[in-house]
Amino acid sequence: MWKLLSAIVVALVLGVVAAPAALGAPAEQIVEVIENEPVVFEDFEDPCTGQILQGEGVQSGTIRITDLGEQGHHVRLDVSGEVDFFDAEGNFVGTWSFQTHLGDQLPPEGQGTFEVVDVGPMEYADGTTVRFLVHQHEVFEKGDVKKFEIFKTTCVG
């Protein structure tokens, strides 16, 4: 999913934001609404069972971009959705209803931060319910060099 969200953010930033920034325009606010966009989870480790899952679903929400011209940009993505998870044999494991909050702060010279938090209830095929929390945080030095990274999943239930 993070690959998909990152791809959406990059496409929007390059296609919508880069042009005003190149022209030296003042800060610009852009809001994109997504509705029922496909979302795919590949090799997602269930934080409660450790099982590797594959999932497909849909998500809807907003992407907010602030283009600061030569000073960089800020991106915020807030979506909610549902994904059905399956095991390696294709058996239905459960449905995760999630909310995703993504923030991308990119000042000049490639330094900045990227953070994603996904949270929501997972209802397994047997009817039991737990909550998943997925947190990814990255910090970059000048030159887009990764300085720090956290990726953590938590099971509550």
Helices and strands as residue ranges (DSSP letters): H 2-12, I 13-17, H 18-22, E 28-45, E 52-67, G 69-71, E 73-86, E 92-106, G 108-110, E 112-124, E 129-141, E 145-156
